[in-house]
Amino acid sequence: MNVKIGMNMLLWGVETSTAQIPVFESLAAAGYDGVEIPMSGQTDSELKTMAAACDDLGLERTASAFVTLETNPISPERSVRAAAIDNLKKSIDDTQLIGSDILIGGMYQAHKYFTGTAATEQEWDWSAEYLRICGEYAQQAGVRLGLEFLNRFEVFLINTSEECRRMVEQVGLDNVGVHYDTHHANIEDPDPREALRNIKDVTNHVHLSESHRGTLGTGQVDWEANFAALHEINYTGWLVIESFGTADPNLAAAANVWRNAFASEEEVYRSGIEFIRARI
């Protein structure tokens, strides 16, 4: 498989700043091709400094987006939906500054926003319109958007690979694709091989994440089926490890992580890269 291996910086907390440059150095030394950095309101100067540090280390970048209740694209409030467009455009601008050509995440709705009922067609269309507007903006910036389908306990608009494909097709832009995450697929898609076959032509990013968010290979994700499918569809792109711990209380609350399913952050990234290399 012609892939690149990355590490998501959320393992060290929501805020990634120049203070994490020593972590970049450790990841480069461990053999990673790149780091995935959350766009969390860093200054332009911080983003440029981190980009330069990564360039010096030979690390490429991918970027991730957050969507809050104040910037919810499926809010019934028109002003909030307008703020959602501005928010995602700012993340696209920041993605350019960090030196990434892809921005990923569950950007189609606010995280943990629920109405108590299933999504309506109006909510679906609001999200599709917003994604088309922002997707066109990203296209001009040379940035791709990866829509990450999340499990039912985090969002309600898009929970499965099939639903994510439907949204990508409705948006109808070449630079907007499906972001496949093994943690969420383990909950919502019963057969990873079938799921990946069905989205093979629209998948533009992959997260490797355990069922308990810890060290790869120590949970319940069917890794053999996932890697077999990735080989079968001849996936080329990023394989990014995503793991969460309790170090950052805000992230722990957002991800519902109340214990560490690993001995140390170093264990996660050192054993994780070897785990991947043995399967690609």
NUFIDREN-851906 format. One record per atom (N, C-alpha, C, CB): x, y, z. Coordinates in steps of 0.2 Angstrom, whole numbers, padded with zeros to 4 digits, always signed. Each point is the difference from the previous one (the first is absolute). Glycine has a CB too. Layout:
# residues N
XYZ
...
***
This chain:
# residues 280
+0004-0006+0000
-0004+0006+0000
+0004+0006+0000
-0009-0006+0006
+0008+0011-0010
+0003+0006-0001
-0003+0005+0005
+0004-0002-0012
-0002+0002+0018
-0004+0004+0005
+0006+0004+0004
-0010-0008+0001
+0007+0013+0002
+0004+0004+0005
-0003-0001+0007
+0003+0009-0009
+0002-0009+0014
-0002-0002+0007
+0000+0007+0004
+0004-0012-0001
-0009+0014+0004
-0001+0006+0004
-0002-0002+0007
-0002+0007-0010
+0003-0002+0015
-0002+0000+0007
-0004+0006+0001
+0010-0007+0003
-0016+0006+0000
-0005+0005+0002
+0003+0003+0007
-0010-0005-0007
+0010+0012+0007
+0003+0003+0006
-0005+0001+0005
+0007+0006-0007
-0013-0008+0006
-0005+0000+0006
+0002-0005+0006
-0009+0003-0009
+0013-0007+0008
+0003-0004+0005
+0003+0004+0006
+0002-0010-0008
+0000+0016+0006
+0004+0004+0004
-0005+0006+0002
+0011-0003-0005
-0017+0003+0003
-0005+0005+0002
-0003+0004-0006
+0006+0001+0010
-0011+0003-0009
-0004+0003-0005
+0005+0006-0003
-0011-0003+0006
+0014+0006-0002
+0004+0006-0002
+0007-0003-0002
-0006+0008+0007
+0008-0007-0014
+0006-0001-0002
+0004+0006-0002
-0004-0011-0005
+0009+0013+0009
+0004+0006-0001
+0007-0001-0001
-0008+0006+0007
+0012-0001-0007
+0007-0001-0001
+0003-0003+0006
+0001+0010-0007
-0004-0011+0012
+0002-0004+0006
+0001-0007-0001
-0005+0008+0007
+0001-0010-0013
+0000-0007-0002
+0006-0002-0005
-0012-0001+0003
+0016+0006-0005
+0005-0002-0004
+0005-0006+0002
+0000+0012-0004
+0001-0012+0010
+0004-0006+0002
-0003-0007-0001
+0005+0007+0009
-0012-0007-0009
-0004-0006-0002
+0001-0001-0007
-0008+0002+0009
+0008+0003-0013
+0001-0001-0008
+0007-0003-0001
-0007+0010-0002
+0012-0008+0006
+0007-0003+0000
+0000-0007+0001
+0005+0011+0003
-0009-0013+0002
+0000-0007+0002
-0004-0004-0005
+0000+0003+0012
-0005-0001-0015
-0004-0003-0005
+0005-0001-0006
-0011+0004+0004
+0014+0001-0006
+0005+0000-0006
+0005-0005+0001
-0002+0012-0002
+0005-0013+0008
+0005-0005+0002
-0003-0007+0000
+0006+0009+0007
-0012-0009-0006
-0003-0007+0000
-0002-0002-0007
-0005+0002+0011
+0005+0002-0016
-0001-0002-0007
-0006+0002-0003
+0007-0009+0003
-0011+0014+0000
-0006+0002-0002
+0001+0005-0006
-0005-0001+0011
+0000+0000-0016
+0000+0005-0006
-0003+0006+0001
+0000-0010-0007
-0004+0011+0012
-0003+0006+0002
-0004+0000+0006
-0001+0002-0012
-0002+0004+0014
-0004+0001+0006
-0007+0003-0002
+0011+0001+0007
-0016-0003-0003
-0006+0003-0001
-0002+0005+0005
-0004-0010-0006
+0003+0016+0004
+0000+0006+0005
-0007+0003+0000
+0012+0002-0002
-0016-0002+0008
-0006+0003+0000
+0000+0008-0001
-0004-0010+0008
+0000+0012-0012
-0001+0008-0001
-0004+0002+0006
+0002-0001-0013
+0001+0004+0018
-0003+0002+0006
+0001+0007+0002
+0001-0012+0004
-0001+0016-0009
+0001+0007+0001
+0007+0003+0002
-0011-0001+0004
+0016-0003-0007
+0007+0003+0001
+0000+0006-0004
+0005-0012+0001
+0000+0016+0001
+0002+0006-0004
+0003-0002-0006
+0001+0007+0010
-0001-0002-0015
+0004-0001-0007
+0007-0002+0002
-0008+0008-0006
+0011-0004+0011
+0007-0001+0001
+0002-0007+0003
+0000+0012+0002
-0005-0014+0002
+0001-0007+0003
+0000-0005-0005
-0005+0003+0010
+0000-0003-0015
-0001-0004-0005
+0007+0000-0005
-0013+0001+0001
+0015+0004-0002
+0006+0001-0005
+0006-0003+0004
-0005+0010-0006
+0006-0009+0012
+0005-0002+0004
+0000-0008+0000
+0001+0011+0007
-0007-0014-0005
+0000-0007+0000
+0001-0003-0007
-0008+0001+0009
+0005+0002-0014
+0002-0002-0007
+0007+0000-0002
-0011+0004-0003
+0015+0001+0005
+0007+0000-0001
+0004-0005+0004
-0001+0012-0002
-0002-0013+0008
+0004-0006+0004
-0001-0006-0003
-0002+0007+0010
-0005-0009-0013
-0001-0006-0003
+0004-0001-0006
-0012+0000+0005
+0013+0006-0009
+0004-0001-0006
+0007-0002+0001
-0008+0009-0005
+0011-0006+0011
+0006-0001+0002
+0001-0008+0002
+0002+0012+0003
-0007-0014-0001
+0000-0007+0002
-0002-0005-0005
-0002+0004+0011
+0000-0002-0017
-0003-0004-0005
-0007-0003+0001
+0012-0003-0002
-0016+0007+0006
-0006-0003+0002
-0005+0004-0005
+0003-0003+0012
-0008+0000-0015
-0005+0003-0003
-0006+0001+0005
+0003-0006-0011
-0008+0009+0009
-0006+0002+0004
-0006-0002-0003
+0007+0009+0005
-0012-0011-0001
-0007+0000-0001
-0003+0004+0005
+0000-0012-0006
-0006+0014+0005
-0004+0004+0005
-0007-0002+0002
+0007+0010-0004
-0009-0009+0010
-0007-0002+0002
-0004+0006+0002
+0004-0011+0003
-0011+0011-0004
-0004+0006+0002
-0005-0002+0006
+0001+0003-0012
-0002+0002+0015
-0005-0001+0006
-0006+0005-0002
+0009-0002+0009
-0015-0001-0007
-0007+0004-0001
-0003+0000+0006
-0001-0003-0012
+0000+0009+0015
-0004+0001+0006
-0007+0002-0001
+0011+0003+0006
-0015-0003+0000
-0007+0002+0000
-0001+0007-0003
-0002-0007+0009
+0007+0011-0008
+0000+0007-0002
+0001+0001-0008
+0004+0004+0011
-0001-0010-0014
+0001+0000-0007
-0003-0006-0003
+0011+0007+0002
-0017-0008+0000
-0003-0007-0002
-0004+0001-0007
-0001-0003+0012
+0003+0000-0017
-0003+0001-0007
-0007-0003-0001
+0012+0000-0004
-0014-0003+0009
-0007-0003+0000
-0004+0003+0005
+0004-0010-0005
-0002+0016+0008
-0004+0003+0005
-0006+0003-0003
+0010+0003+0006
-0016-0002-0003
-0006+0003-0003
+0001+0007+0000
-0007-0009+0005
+0012+0012-0002
+0001+0007+0000
+0005+0002-0006
-0001+0001+0012
-0002+0003-0016
+0004+0002-0007
+0007+0003+0002
-0011+0002-0006
+0011+0002+0012
+0006+0004+0001
+0006-0005+0002
-0007+0010+0004
+0005-0016+0000
+0004-0005+0002
+0003-0004-0007
-0006-0001+0012
+0001+0000-0016
+0002-0003-0007
+0005+0004-0003
-0011-0006-0001
+0010+0013+0001
+0005+0004-0004
+0007+0000+0004
-0010+0007-0004
+0010-0007+0011
+0006-0001+0003
+0003-0006-0001
-0005+0007+0009
+0002-0012-0011
+0003-0007-0001
+0004+0001-0007
-0010-0006+0006
+0008+0009-0010
+0003+0001-0007
+0007+0004+0002
-0011+0000-0007
+0010+0006+0011
+0006+0003+0001
+0005-0004+0004
-0007+0011+0000
+0005-0015+0005
+0004-0004+0004
+0004-0005-0004
-0008+0001+0009
+0005-0004-0014
+0003-0005-0004
+0005+0003-0005
-0010-0008+0001
+0008+0014-0004
+0004+0003-0004
+0007+0002+0003
-0010+0005-0006
+0009-0003+0013
+0006+0002+0004
+0004-0006+0001
-0006+0009+0006
+0003-0015-0005
+0004-0006+0001
+0004-0002-0007
-0008-0004+0009
+0005+0005-0014
+0003-0001-0007
+0006+0005-0001
-0011-0004-0005
+0010+0010+0007
+0006+0005+0000
+0005-0003+0004
-0008+0010-0002
+0007-0012+0008
+0005-0002+0005
+0003-0007-0003
-0006+0005+0010
+0002-0009-0013
+0003-0006-0003
+0005+0002-0005
-0011-0006+0001
+0010+0011-0005
+0005+0002-0005
+0006+0003+0004
-0009+0003-0008
+0009+0000+0013
+0005+0003+0004
+0005-0005+0003
-0007+0010+0002
+0003-0016+0000
+0004-0005+0003
+0004-0004-0005
-0008+0000+0010
+0006+0001-0016
+0003-0004-0006
-0003-0007-0001
+0010+0006+0003
-0017-0006-0002
-0003-0006-0002
-0005+0001-0006
+0001-0003+0012
-0002-0003-0015
-0005+0001-0006
-0006-0004+0001
+0009+0001-0007
-0010-0003+0014
-0007-0003+0002
-0002+0002+0007
+0003-0010-0008
-0009+0011+0009
-0003+0002+0006
-0006-0005+0001
+0003+0012-0001
-0002-0016+0007
-0005-0005+0001
-0004+0001+0007
+0008-0008-0007
-0013+0004+0008
-0004-0001+0006
-0007+0000-0002
+0009+0007+0006
-0013-0007+0000
-0007+0000+0000
-0003+0007-0001
+0000-0011+0007
+0002+0014-0012
-0002+0007-0001
-0007+0002-0003
+0012+0001-0002
-0016-0006+0001
-0006+0001-0003
-0006+0001+0005
+0003-0008-0008
-0001+0008+0015
-0005+0002+0005
+0005+0001+0006
-0010-0006-0004
+0007+0010+0009
+0003+0001+0007
+0001-0007+0003
-0005+0012+0001
+0011-0013+0002
+0001-0006+0004
-0005+0000+0006
+0012+0000-0003
-0015-0006+0004
-0004-0001+0006
-0006+0004+0000
+0009-0003+0006
-0011+0006-0012
-0007+0003-0001
-0005-0005-0002
+0006+0011-0003
-0011-0011+0007
-0006-0005-0001
-0006+0004+0001
+0007-0010+0004
-0013+0008-0008
-0006+0002+0001
-0005-0004+0003
+0002+0006-0010
+0000-0013+0011
-0004-0005+0003
-0004-0004-0005
-0001+0008+0010
+0002-0006-0017
-0003-0003-0005
+0005-0002-0005
-0012+0005+0002
+0010-0009-0007
+0005-0001-0006
+0000+0007-0004
-0003-0013+0000
+0008+0013-0004
+0002+0006-0004
-0006+0001-0005
+0012-0002+0001
-0014+0008-0002
-0005+0002-0005
+0003+0001-0007
-0007+0005+0009
+0003-0005-0014
+0003+0002-0007
+0002+0007+0000
-0007-0008-0005
+0004+0012+0009
+0002+0007+0000
+0007+0001+0003
-0012+0003+0001
+0013-0007+0005
+0007+0000+0003
+0005-0002-0005
-0005-0002+0011
+0003-0004-0014
+0005-0003-0005
+0002+0005-0006
-0005-0011+0003
+0000+0015-0005
+0001+0005-0006
+0004+0006+0003
-0011-0004-0006
+0009+0006+0012
+0004+0005+0002
+0008-0001+0001
-0010+0003+0007
+0011-0009-0005
+0007-0003+0000
+0003+0000-0007
-0002-0006+0011
-0002+0003-0015
+0003-0001-0007
+0002+0007-0003
-0007-0011-0002
+0002+0016+0003
+0001+0006-0003
+0006+0004+0003
-0012+0001-0002
+0013-0002+0008
+0006+0003+0004
+0006-0003-0003
-0007+0002+0010
+0007-0009-0010
+0006-0004-0003
+0002+0002-0007
-0003-0009+0008
-0002+0010-0012
+0001+0002-0007
+0004+0007+0000
-0010-0007-0004
+0007+0012+0008
+0003+0007+0000
+0007-0001+0002
-0011+0005+0002
+0012-0008+0004
+0007-0001+0003
+0004-0004-0005
-0004+0002+0012
+0001-0007-0015
+0004-0004-0004
+0003+0003-0006
-0007-0009+0003
+0003+0014-0006
+0002+0004-0006
+0006+0005+0003
-0012-0001-0006
+0011+0003+0012
+0005+0005+0003
+0007-0004+0001
-0009+0007+0005
+0008-0013-0003
+0006-0004+0001
+0003-0002-0007
-0005-0005+0011
+0001+0004-0016
+0003-0002-0006
+0004+0005-0003
-0010-0007-0002
+0008+0013+0003
+0004+0006-0002
+0007+0001+0004
-0011+0006-0003
+0011-0009+0009
+0006+0000+0004
+0004-0006-0001
-0006+0007+0008
+0004-0012-0012
+0004-0006-0001
-0001-0005+0006
+0008+0007-0007
-0014-0006+0010
-0001-0004+0006
-0005-0005-0001
+0004+0009+0008
-0003-0015-0006
-0006-0005+0000
-0003-0001+0007
+0006-0006-0009
-0013+0004+0009
-0003-0001+0006
-0002-0007+0001
-0005+0012-0001
+0007-0015+0007
-0002-0007+0001
-0005+0000+0005
+0011-0004-0002
-0017+0002+0000
-0006-0001+0005
+0000-0006+0004
-0007+0007-0008
+0008-0006+0015
+0001-0006+0004
-0007-0002+0003
+0012+0003+0003
-0014-0009-0005
-0007-0003+0003
+0002-0002+0007
-0005-0003-0011
+0001+0006+0016
+0001-0002+0007
-0006-0004+0003
+0007+0011+0001
-0005-0014+0004
-0005-0005+0003
-0006+0004+0003
+0009-0008+0002
-0015+0004-0001
-0006+0003+0002
+0000+0004+0007
-0005-0009-0006
+0010+0008+0010
+0001+0003+0006
+0003+0007+0000
+0001-0012+0005
+0002+0014-0011
+0003+0006-0001
-0004+0005-0005
+0011-0006+0002
-0014+0003-0007
-0004+0004-0005
-0006-0004-0002
+0010+0006-0004
-0014-0003+0001
-0006-0004-0003
-0001+0001-0007
-0005+0001+0011
+0008+0004-0015
-0001+0001-0007
+0003-0006-0004
+0000+0013+0002
+0007-0014-0001
+0003-0005-0004
+0004-0005+0005
+0001+0008-0010
-0004-0014+0010
+0003-0005+0004
+0003-0006-0004
-0008+0003+0009
+0007-0004-0015
+0003-0006-0004
+0003+0002-0006
-0009-0007+0005
+0013+0003-0008
+0004+0001-0006
-0005+0001-0005
+0009-0007+0003
-0015+0004-0003
-0005+0001-0006
-0003+0007+0001
-0002-0013+0000
+0001+0015+0006
-0003+0007+0000
+0005+0005-0002
-0007-0004+0010
+0013+0003-0008
+0006+0005-0002
+0000+0000-0007
+0006-0002+0011
-0006-0004-0014
+0001+0000-0008
-0006+0004-0003
+0006-0011+0000
-0012+0010+0003
-0006+0004-0003
+0001+0007+0001
-0007-0009+0003
+0010+0012+0002
+0001+0007+0001
+0006+0002-0005
-0003-0001+0012
+0008-0003-0013
+0005+0002-0004
-0003+0001-0007
+0009-0006+0007
-0013+0001-0009
-0003+0000-0007
-0005+0006-0001
+0001-0012+0000
-0004+0014+0006
-0005+0006-0001
+0004+0006+0000
-0008-0006+0006
+0014+0007-0003
+0004+0006+0000
+0003+0000-0007
+0003+0000+0012
-0001-0005-0015
+0002-0001-0007
+0007+0004-0002
-0012-0001-0002
+0017+0001+0007
+0006+0003-0002
+0006-0005+0001
-0005+0011+0004
+0009-0011-0009
+0006-0004+0000
+0004+0000+0006
+0000+0001-0012
+0000+0005+0015
+0005+0000+0006
-0004-0001+0007
+0007+0008-0007
-0013-0011+0007
-0003-0001+0006
-0001-0008+0000
-0006+0011+0000
+0008-0014+0005
+0000-0008+0000
-0002-0002+0007
+0008-0001-0010
-0007-0006+0010
-0002-0004+0006
+0006-0001+0004
-0010-0005-0005
+0010+0007+0012
+0005-0002+0005
-0002-0006+0004
+0004+0013+0000
-0001-0018-0001
-0001-0007+0003
+0004+0000+0007
-0003-0006-0012
-0001+0004+0017
+0004-0001+0007
-0002-0006+0002
-0001+0012+0003
+0006-0016-0001
-0002-0007+0002
-0004-0001+0007
+0011-0003-0006
-0010+0008+0010
-0004+0000+0007
-0007+0001-0002
+0010+0005+0006
-0012+0000-0010
-0007+0001-0001
-0003-0005-0004
+0002+0012+0000
+0002-0015-0005
-0003-0005-0005
-0001-0006+0005
+0006+0005-0010
-0001-0006+0015
-0001-0006+0004
-0007+0000+0004
+0013-0001+0001
-0016+0007+0000
-0006+0000+0003
-0006+0000-0005
+0006+0007+0009
-0005-0004-0015
-0006+0002-0004
+0000-0005-0006
+0000+0012+0004
+0006-0014-0007
+0000-0004-0006
+0002-0007+0002
+0003+0010-0007
-0008-0015+0006
+0002-0007+0002
+0005-0003-0004
-0012-0001+0003
+0014+0003-0009
+0005-0004-0004
+0004+0005-0003
-0008-0009-0002
+0015+0010+0005
+0004+0005-0003
+0002-0001-0007
+0004+0001+0011
-0004-0008-0013
+0002-0001-0007
-0005+0003-0005
+0006-0010+0004
-0013+0009-0002
-0005+0002-0004
+0000+0008+0000
-0007-0011+0002
+0008+0014+0004
-0001+0007+0000
+0006+0003-0004
-0005-0001+0012
+0011-0001-0011
+0005+0003-0004
+0000-0001-0008
+0007-0002+0010
-0010-0004-0012
-0001-0001-0007
-0005+0005-0003
+0002-0013+0002
-0007+0014+0002
-0006+0005-0002
+0002+0007+0000
-0008-0008+0005
+0014+0010-0002
+0002+0007+0000
+0007+0000-0003
-0007+0003+0010
+0009-0008-0014
+0007+0000-0002
+0002+0006-0005
-0001-0012+0002
-0004+0014-0005
+0001+0006-0005
-0001+0007+0003
-0003-0008-0009
+0001+0008+0015
-0001+0007+0003
+0004+0001+0007
-0012+0000-0006
+0015-0006+0008
+0004+0001+0006
+0006+0004-0001
-0004-0011+0004
+0005+0016+0000
+0007+0004-0001
+0004+0001+0007
-0006+0006-0009
+0004-0010+0014
+0004+0000+0006
-0003-0006+0005
+0002+0013-0001
+0003-0015+0005
-0001-0006+0004
+0003+0001+0007
-0001-0008-0010
-0003+0007+0015
+0002+0000+0007
+0000-0007+0002
-0004+0011+0003
+0010-0013+0001
+0000-0006+0003
+0000+0001+0007
+0007-0005-0009
-0013+0003+0012
-0001+0001+0007
-0004-0006+0003
-0001+0012-0002
+0004-0014+0008
-0003-0006+0004
-0007+0001+0002
+0012-0003+0003
-0015-0002-0001
-0007+0000+0003
+0000+0004+0006
-0003-0011-0005
+0009+0011+0009
+0000+0003+0007
+0004+0006-0001
-0002-0011+0006
+0004+0013-0012
+0004+0006-0001
+0008+0000+0002
-0011+0006+0001
+0013-0012+0001
+0007-0001+0002
+0004-0003-0005
-0004-0002+0011
+0009-0002-0009
+0005-0003-0004
-0003-0005-0005
+0008+0001+0009
-0006+0000-0015
-0002-0004-0006
+0001-0007+0001
+0002+0009-0008
-0007-0013+0007
+0001-0008+0001
-0002-0002+0007
+0009+0001-0008
-0011+0003+0012
-0002-0002+0007
-0007+0000+0002
+0011+0004+0003
-0015-0002-0008
-0007+0001+0001
-0004-0005-0005
+0001+0012+0003
-0007-0010-0005
-0004-0005-0004
-0001+0002-0007
-0006-0001+0010
+0009+0006-0013
+0000+0001-0007
+0003-0006-0004
+0001+0013+0002
-0005-0015-0007
+0002-0005-0005
+0006+0002-0004
-0012-0005+0000
+0018+0005+0002
+0005+0003-0004
+0002-0004-0006
+0005+0005+0010
-0006-0011-0010
+0002-0004-0006
-0005+0001-0006
+0005-0009+0008
-0011+0010-0006
-0005+0002-0005
+0001+0007-0003
-0008-0008+0006
+0009+0012-0001
+0001+0007-0003
+0006+0001-0004
-0005+0004+0010
+0011-0007-0008
+0006+0000-0005
-0001-0004-0006
+0007+0002+0010
-0011-0007-0010
-0001-0004-0006
-0004+0004-0005
+0000-0011+0007
-0005+0015-0004
-0004+0004-0004
+0004+0006-0003
-0010-0003+0006
+0014+0006-0002
+0004+0005-0003
+0005-0002-0005
+0000+0005+0011
+0003-0011-0011
+0004-0003-0005
-0005-0001-0006
+0008-0006+0008
-0014+0003-0007
-0004-0002-0005
-0002+0006-0005
-0004-0009+0007
+0002+0015-0003
-0002+0006-0004
+0006+0004-0002
-0010+0000+0006
+0016-0003-0005
+0007+0004-0002
+0000+0007+0003
+0000-0007-0011
-0002+0008+0017
+0000+0006+0003
+0007+0003+0000
-0010-0003+0007
+0010+0009-0009
+0006+0004+0000
-0001+0007+0004
+0005-0005-0011
-0002+0007+0016
-0001+0006+0004
+0003-0001+0007
-0011+0002-0007
+0008+0002+0011
+0002+0000+0007
-0003-0006+0004
+0002+0012-0001
+0002-0015+0005
-0003-0004+0006
+0002+0003+0006
+0001-0011-0006
-0005+0014+0010
+0001+0005+0006
-0002-0004+0006
+0000+0011-0007
+0004-0012+0012
-0002-0003+0006
-0003+0006+0004
+0010-0008+0000
-0016+0006+0003
-0003+0005+0004
-0002-0004+0007
-0005+0006-0010
+0008-0003+0015
-0001-0003+0007
-0001+0006+0005
+0007-0010-0003
-0011+0008+0008
-0002+0006+0005
+0002-0003+0007
-0009+0005-0008
+0011+0000+0012
+0001-0002+0007
-0004+0005+0005
+0011-0005-0003
-0009+0005+0009
-0003+0004+0005
+0004+0006+0002
-0005-0010+0004
+0011+0012-0008
+0004+0005+0002
-0003+0007-0001
+0009-0007-0003
-0014+0008-0002
-0003+0006-0001
-0007-0001+0002
+0007+0003-0009
-0010+0000+0015
-0007-0001+0002
-0005+0002-0005
+0004+0002+0011
-0003+0003-0015
-0004+0002-0005
-0001-0005-0005
+0003+0012+0002
+0002-0015-0005
+0000-0005-0005
-0003-0007+0003
+0010+0005-0005
-0008-0006+0011
-0003-0006+0004
-0008+0000+0000
+0011-0001+0007
-0013+0007-0005
-0007+0001+0000
-0003-0001-0007
+0001+0008+0010
+0002-0005-0015
-0003+0000-0007
+0000-0007-0003
+0004+0012-0001
+0001-0016+0003
+0001-0007-0003
-0003-0005+0005
+0010+0004-0007
-0012-0002+0013
-0003-0005+0005
+0006-0005+0001
-0012+0002-0004
+0018+0001+0005
+0005-0005+0002
+0002+0001+0008
+0005+0001-0012
-0006-0006+0016
+0000+0001+0007
+0006-0004+0003
-0012+0002+0000
+0016-0005-0005
+0006-0004+0002
+0004-0001-0005
-0006-0007+0008
+0013+0006-0007
+0005-0001-0005
+0000-0007-0002
+0006+0010+0004
-0007-0011-0011
+0001-0007-0002
+0007-0001-0003
-0013-0001-0002
+0018+0003+0005
+0007+0000-0002
+0004+0002+0006
-0003+0002-0012
+0009-0005+0012
+0005+0002+0005
+0003+0007+0000
+0003-0012+0001
-0002+0014-0007
+0003+0007-0001
-0002+0002-0007
+0009-0002+0008
-0008+0008-0009
-0001+0003-0007
+0006-0003-0005
-0005+0011+0005
+0011-0012-0002
+0005-0003-0004
-0002-0007-0002
+0009+0007+0006
-0012-0011-0002
-0002-0006-0002
-0005+0000-0006
+0002-0004+0012
-0006+0009-0012
-0005+0000-0005
+0003+0001-0007
-0008+0005+0008
+0013+0000-0008
+0002+0002-0007
+0006-0005-0002
-0003+0012+0002
+0007-0015+0003
+0005-0004-0002
-0003-0007-0002
+0008+0006+0008
-0012-0009-0004
-0003-0006-0002
-0005+0000-0006
+0001-0004+0012
-0004+0010-0012
-0005+0001-0006
+0003+0000-0006
-0006+0007+0007
+0012-0003-0008
+0003+0000-0007
+0002-0007-0002
+0004+0012+0002
-0001-0016+0003
+0002-0007-0002
-0006-0004-0001
+0010+0001+0007
-0016+0000-0004
-0006-0004-0001
-0002+0001-0008
-0003+0001+0013
+0003+0005-0015
-0002+0002-0007
+0005-0003-0005
-0005+0011+0005
+0012-0010-0003
+0005-0002-0005
-0001-0008-0001
+0008+0010+0003
-0010-0013+0002
+0000-0008-0001
-0006-0002-0004
+0005-0001+0011
-0010+0006-0013
-0006-0002-0003
+0000+0004-0007
-0006-0002+0011
+0010+0006-0013
+0000+0003-0006
+0005-0002-0005
-0004+0010+0005
***
